[in-house]
Amino acid sequence: MKIFIAIFENTLHAQPYVYTYTDVISRMHPEVTFGAEQSDFWTDKIFEYDIIHIMWPNCFTNAVNNGGDLERRLQEIKAHHIAIVVTCHNLQPHANVTDSVSAACYDIAYRNCDVMIHLGETSRRLLEKTYSQAFHVVIPHHVYDEVYTNIPTREKSIKALHLRDNKTYILAFGLFRSEKERDLVRNAARQMRKEDVVFLAPSFYQLSWSPRIIGRNSLRRIVTLGKHYLQYPNIIVAGKRCSDEELLWYYGASKIAFIQRTDILNSGNVPLGYLMGKVVVGPKIGNIAELLQSYGNPTFDPTDADSVINAIRSALKSADGNKGIENREKALKEISSSQIAQMHYQLYSETISEYAK
């Protein structure tokens, strides 16, 4: 069995969602091989594969901009009796990817796929009629239990991040893609400032910085962070992406995890929060709501400030008990990397058998 994974890079190990299940499949089923070399998609090498699995369709944007005809290529692949599988991570490119070519890549991939994998029932119900040519199946987002195996204590995490021990920390992890997402945290931080609640939002801003360069970028970084801390002293910002070690410290220091999305289908930060043993609070939208509610975690209306605060307070109260531990135990039981890997393997096998007829 030979599977081509279409992603943004030429290596599977650049995307945790991908390598955390493909590594397990390769280990459990040595007869399965994976490829991700982007140039292979446009040469005859692609016809050596049994399945083309597209993760994020806008990974083809650059190739299409340079003259590649994605729809024609997918039809050529299908003519060789090779199945096209798509995972529905998003309904369309994120708000910070607004060019028409990226959006067209999504439409082309979704219209031409034979199998569409959903991370929840919500998107399956939403898309199965629109893209009725495809077989629709739900395979949940897995936890990265083979990546993050040792979660540091709160004491160690507080020390590593140079935080004060007498504060309650709420983690808003991941990139902030819009001012709406920042406003969710700003409004909550403003209302809870007198309660000794501090939001950890390491990537609240993405700011360029080099200690060797004294110039416009470094000055802008200093000014931006200075203004931020004057207005919002209880939102701690790193201004950069975090390493895996730092990620563990941020989760270790936090009492709950907050999903700051306002308009999104899925978030890997929900199962990640569960793995870290946290109560997770997030928006009542898309598959996120489904995953939060099925685990009994609070949700909010991102357009209603009172709803956000009430959900946060409910999550903090739940975290005083064993809810975070319950989340972790349930996630490891139901959506571990090995379980989700086996679901993908089974789907690949059945799809290949169908196309061999």
C-alpha positions as CSV (number, residue, x, y, z in Angstrom):
1,M,0.0,0.0,0.0
2,K,1.5,3.3,-1.1
3,I,-0.1,6.6,0.1
4,F,0.8,10.1,-1.1
5,I,0.1,12.8,1.5
6,A,-0.3,16.3,-0.1
7,I,0.8,18.9,2.5
8,F,2.7,22.1,2.4
9,E,6.2,20.6,2.9
10,N,8.1,17.8,1.3
11,T,8.3,15.9,4.5
12,L,5.6,14.3,6.6
13,H,7.4,15.2,9.8
14,A,6.7,18.9,9.3
15,Q,3.0,18.4,10.3
16,P,2.3,16.9,13.7
17,Y,-1.3,16.0,12.6
18,V,0.1,13.9,9.8
19,Y,3.3,12.2,11.2
20,T,1.6,11.3,14.5
21,Y,-0.7,8.9,12.8
22,T,1.4,7.9,9.7
23,D,4.4,6.9,11.9
24,V,2.0,4.6,13.8
25,I,0.7,3.1,10.6
26,S,4.2,2.5,9.3
27,R,5.2,0.8,12.6
28,M,2.0,-1.4,12.8
29,H,1.8,-2.1,9.1
30,P,5.3,-2.2,7.5
31,E,3.8,-2.9,4.1
32,V,2.5,0.7,4.0
33,T,4.7,3.4,2.7
34,F,4.1,7.2,2.5
35,G,5.4,9.9,0.3
36,A,5.0,13.7,0.3
37,E,7.5,15.1,-2.3
38,Q,5.5,17.9,-3.9
39,S,7.1,17.6,-7.3
40,D,5.9,13.9,-7.6
41,F,2.3,15.1,-7.8
42,W,3.0,16.7,-11.2
43,T,5.1,13.8,-12.7
44,D,4.4,10.2,-13.6
45,K,5.7,9.1,-10.1
46,I,2.3,9.9,-8.7
47,F,0.8,7.0,-10.7
48,E,2.8,4.6,-8.5
49,Y,0.6,5.5,-5.5
50,D,-2.7,3.8,-4.5
51,I,-4.2,6.8,-2.8
52,I,-3.6,10.5,-2.9
53,H,-4.6,12.0,0.4
54,I,-4.9,15.8,0.4
55,M,-4.7,17.4,3.8
56,W,-4.8,21.2,3.1
57,P,-5.9,21.9,-0.6
58,N,-4.2,25.3,-0.6
59,C,-0.8,23.5,-0.5
60,F,-1.3,23.5,-4.3
61,T,-1.6,27.3,-4.5
62,N,2.0,28.0,-5.6
63,A,1.9,25.3,-8.2
64,V,-1.4,26.6,-9.6
65,N,0.0,30.1,-9.7
66,N,2.9,28.8,-11.7
67,G,0.6,27.2,-14.3
68,G,-0.4,23.9,-12.8
69,D,-4.0,22.8,-13.6
70,L,-5.1,21.1,-10.4
71,E,-8.5,19.9,-11.6
72,R,-7.1,18.3,-14.8
73,R,-4.3,16.7,-12.7
74,L,-6.8,15.2,-10.3
75,Q,-8.8,13.8,-13.2
76,E,-5.7,12.3,-14.7
77,I,-4.9,10.6,-11.4
78,K,-8.5,9.3,-11.1
79,A,-8.3,7.9,-14.6
80,H,-5.4,5.6,-13.4
81,H,-7.9,4.2,-10.7
82,I,-6.1,6.0,-7.9
83,A,-8.5,7.3,-5.2
84,I,-8.5,10.9,-4.0
85,V,-9.0,11.3,-0.3
86,V,-9.4,14.7,1.4
87,T,-9.4,15.6,5.1
88,C,-11.8,18.5,5.8
89,H,-9.6,20.5,8.2
90,N,-11.3,23.7,7.1
91,L,-14.3,24.7,4.9
92,Q,-12.0,27.2,3.1
93,P,-8.6,28.8,3.7
94,H,-8.2,30.6,7.0
95,A,-9.0,34.3,7.1
96,N,-5.4,35.2,6.7
97,V,-5.2,33.4,3.4
98,T,-7.6,35.3,1.3
99,D,-6.4,34.9,-2.3
100,S,-8.8,33.5,-4.8
101,V,-6.4,30.7,-6.0
102,S,-6.3,29.2,-2.5
103,A,-10.0,29.2,-2.3
104,A,-10.3,27.6,-5.7
105,C,-7.9,24.8,-4.7
106,Y,-10.3,23.9,-1.9
107,D,-13.3,23.9,-4.2
108,I,-11.5,21.8,-6.8
109,A,-10.2,19.2,-4.2
110,Y,-13.6,18.9,-2.6
111,R,-15.5,18.5,-5.9
112,N,-13.1,15.9,-7.2
113,C,-12.4,13.8,-4.1
114,D,-13.7,10.2,-3.7
115,V,-13.5,10.1,0.1
116,M,-13.9,13.0,2.5
117,I,-12.7,12.6,6.1
118,H,-14.3,14.8,8.7
119,L,-13.1,15.5,12.2
120,G,-16.7,15.6,13.5
121,E,-20.3,15.0,12.6
122,T,-21.0,18.7,12.2
123,S,-18.9,19.2,9.0
124,R,-20.1,15.8,7.7
125,R,-23.7,16.9,7.9
126,L,-22.8,20.2,6.4
127,L,-20.9,18.9,3.3
128,E,-22.2,15.5,2.5
129,K,-25.0,16.9,0.2
130,T,-22.9,19.5,-1.4
131,Y,-20.2,17.0,-2.3
132,S,-22.4,14.0,-2.8
133,Q,-19.9,12.3,-5.2
134,A,-17.7,11.5,-2.2
135,F,-18.0,8.9,0.6
136,H,-18.1,10.8,3.9
137,V,-16.6,9.4,7.0
138,V,-15.7,10.8,10.5
139,I,-12.3,10.2,11.9
140,P,-11.8,12.4,15.0
141,H,-8.7,14.5,15.6
142,H,-6.3,12.5,17.7
143,V,-4.2,13.5,20.7
144,Y,-0.4,13.7,20.3
145,D,0.2,11.1,23.0
146,E,3.4,9.8,21.4
147,V,4.8,13.3,21.1
148,Y,4.0,14.9,24.5
149,T,4.7,12.2,27.1
150,N,5.9,14.1,30.2
151,I,3.8,17.0,31.3
152,P,5.8,19.2,33.8
153,T,4.3,20.2,37.2
154,R,2.8,23.6,37.8
155,E,5.7,24.5,40.1
156,K,8.3,23.6,37.5
157,S,6.4,25.4,34.7
158,I,5.9,28.6,36.7
159,K,9.6,28.7,37.4
160,A,10.6,28.0,33.8
161,L,8.4,30.8,32.5
162,H,9.3,33.2,35.3
163,L,5.7,33.6,36.4
164,R,4.2,34.6,39.8
165,D,2.9,31.7,41.8
166,N,-0.1,33.6,43.2
167,K,-1.9,34.1,39.9
168,T,-4.5,31.9,38.1
169,Y,-3.3,31.3,34.5
170,I,-5.5,30.7,31.5
171,L,-3.8,29.5,28.3
172,A,-4.8,30.9,24.9
173,F,-2.4,28.9,22.7
174,G,-1.8,29.1,19.0
175,L,-1.7,31.8,16.4
176,F,-4.1,34.7,16.7
177,R,-5.5,35.1,13.2
178,S,-7.6,38.2,13.6
179,E,-8.4,41.2,15.8
180,K,-11.7,39.5,16.7
181,E,-9.7,36.6,18.3
182,R,-7.5,39.1,20.2
183,D,-10.6,41.0,21.4
184,L,-12.0,37.8,22.9
185,V,-8.9,37.6,25.2
186,R,-8.7,41.3,25.7
187,N,-12.3,41.6,26.9
188,A,-12.0,38.6,29.2
189,A,-8.7,39.8,30.6
190,R,-10.1,43.2,31.3
191,Q,-13.1,41.8,33.2
192,M,-11.1,39.3,35.2
193,R,-8.1,41.5,36.0
194,K,-9.2,42.1,39.6
195,E,-9.6,38.4,40.2
196,D,-5.8,37.7,39.8
197,V,-6.5,36.0,36.5
198,V,-3.7,36.2,33.9
199,F,-4.0,35.0,30.3
200,L,-0.9,33.3,28.7
201,A,-1.1,34.1,25.0
202,P,2.4,33.6,23.7
203,S,1.5,34.1,20.1
204,F,-0.9,37.0,20.7
205,Y,1.4,39.0,18.4
206,Q,4.0,37.6,15.9
207,L,6.9,40.1,16.1
208,S,10.1,39.9,14.3
209,W,13.2,40.2,16.5
210,S,16.9,39.7,16.4
211,P,19.2,40.8,19.2
212,R,21.9,41.6,16.6
213,I,19.7,44.0,14.8
214,I,18.9,47.5,16.1
215,G,16.5,49.0,13.7
216,R,12.9,49.6,12.7
217,N,11.7,46.0,13.4
218,S,13.2,45.8,16.9
219,L,11.9,49.3,17.7
220,R,8.4,48.4,16.5
221,R,8.5,45.2,18.7
222,I,9.4,47.2,21.8
223,V,6.7,49.8,21.1
224,T,4.1,47.2,20.4
225,L,4.8,45.2,23.5
226,G,5.1,48.3,25.6
227,K,1.7,49.6,24.6
228,H,0.2,46.2,25.1
229,Y,1.4,45.7,28.7
230,L,0.2,49.2,29.6
231,Q,-3.3,48.4,28.5
232,Y,-3.4,44.7,29.3
233,P,-0.9,43.8,32.0
234,N,-2.7,40.5,32.6
235,I,-2.1,39.1,29.1
236,I,1.4,37.7,28.8
237,V,2.8,37.7,25.3
238,A,6.0,36.1,24.0
239,G,5.6,37.5,20.4
240,K,6.8,34.2,18.8
241,R,6.0,30.6,18.2
242,C,6.8,28.3,21.1
243,S,9.1,25.3,21.1
244,D,7.6,21.9,22.2
245,E,9.4,22.4,25.6
246,E,7.8,25.8,26.0
247,L,4.4,24.4,25.0
248,L,4.6,22.0,27.9
249,W,5.5,24.7,30.3
250,Y,2.6,26.9,29.2
251,Y,0.1,24.0,29.7
252,G,1.7,23.0,33.0
253,A,1.4,26.5,34.4
254,S,-2.3,27.0,33.3
255,K,-5.4,26.0,35.1
256,I,-7.6,25.8,32.0
257,A,-7.2,26.2,28.3
258,F,-9.1,28.8,26.3
259,I,-9.9,28.4,22.6
260,Q,-9.8,31.9,21.2
261,R,-11.4,31.1,17.8
262,T,-14.4,33.1,16.5
263,D,-15.0,31.5,13.1
264,I,-13.4,28.1,12.5
265,L,-14.4,24.5,11.9
266,N,-11.8,22.5,13.9
267,S,-9.1,23.2,16.5
268,G,-6.3,20.8,17.4
269,N,-5.9,22.7,20.6
270,V,-9.0,21.0,22.0
271,P,-7.6,17.5,22.0
272,L,-4.2,18.9,22.9
273,G,-5.8,20.5,26.0
274,Y,-7.4,17.2,26.9
275,L,-4.1,15.4,26.6
276,M,-2.5,18.0,29.0
277,G,-5.2,17.2,31.6
278,K,-7.0,20.5,31.3
279,V,-10.5,21.7,31.3
280,V,-11.0,23.3,27.9
281,V,-13.4,26.2,27.1
282,G,-14.2,27.2,23.6
283,P,-16.7,28.6,21.1
284,K,-20.0,26.9,20.3
285,I,-19.2,26.6,16.6
286,G,-18.3,23.8,14.1
287,N,-16.8,20.6,15.2
288,I,-15.2,22.4,18.1
289,A,-18.5,22.6,19.9
290,E,-19.2,19.0,19.3
291,L,-15.9,17.9,20.8
292,L,-16.2,20.2,23.8
293,Q,-19.8,19.2,24.6
294,S,-19.2,15.5,24.2
295,Y,-16.6,15.7,26.9
296,G,-18.7,18.0,29.1
297,N,-16.6,21.1,28.8
298,P,-18.0,24.7,28.7
299,T,-18.8,26.5,25.5
300,F,-19.5,30.1,24.7
301,D,-21.1,32.4,22.0
302,P,-18.0,34.3,20.7
303,T,-20.3,37.3,20.0
304,D,-21.6,37.5,23.5
305,A,-19.0,38.8,26.1
306,D,-21.1,37.6,29.1
307,S,-21.3,34.1,27.6
308,V,-17.5,34.1,27.3
309,I,-16.9,35.1,30.9
310,N,-19.6,32.7,32.2
311,A,-18.0,29.8,30.3
312,I,-14.5,30.7,31.7
313,R,-15.8,30.9,35.2
314,S,-17.5,27.5,34.8
315,A,-14.3,26.0,33.5
316,L,-12.2,27.4,36.4
317,K,-14.7,25.9,38.8
318,S,-14.6,22.5,37.1
319,A,-10.8,22.6,37.1
320,D,-10.9,22.7,40.9
321,G,-12.2,19.1,40.7
322,N,-11.1,16.2,38.6
323,K,-12.5,17.3,35.3
324,G,-9.1,17.9,33.6
325,I,-8.0,14.4,34.6
326,E,-11.3,13.0,33.3
327,N,-10.7,14.7,30.0
328,R,-7.3,13.2,29.6
329,E,-8.4,9.7,30.5
330,K,-11.3,9.8,28.1
331,A,-9.2,11.2,25.3
332,L,-6.5,8.6,25.7
333,K,-9.2,5.9,25.7
334,E,-11.0,7.2,22.6
335,I,-8.8,9.2,20.4
336,S,-5.2,8.1,20.9
337,S,-2.7,8.2,18.0
338,S,-2.8,4.4,17.7
339,Q,-6.6,4.3,17.5
340,I,-6.9,7.1,14.9
341,A,-4.0,5.6,12.9
342,Q,-5.9,2.3,12.8
343,M,-9.0,4.1,11.6
344,H,-7.0,5.7,8.7
345,Y,-5.4,2.3,7.8
346,Q,-8.8,0.6,7.7
347,L,-10.2,3.4,5.5
348,Y,-7.2,3.3,3.2
349,S,-7.5,-0.5,2.8
350,E,-11.3,-0.4,2.1
351,T,-10.8,2.5,-0.4
352,I,-8.1,0.6,-2.3
353,S,-10.3,-2.6,-2.4
354,E,-13.1,-0.5,-3.8
355,Y,-11.0,1.0,-6.5
356,A,-9.5,-2.4,-7.4
357,K,-12.9,-3.7,-8.6
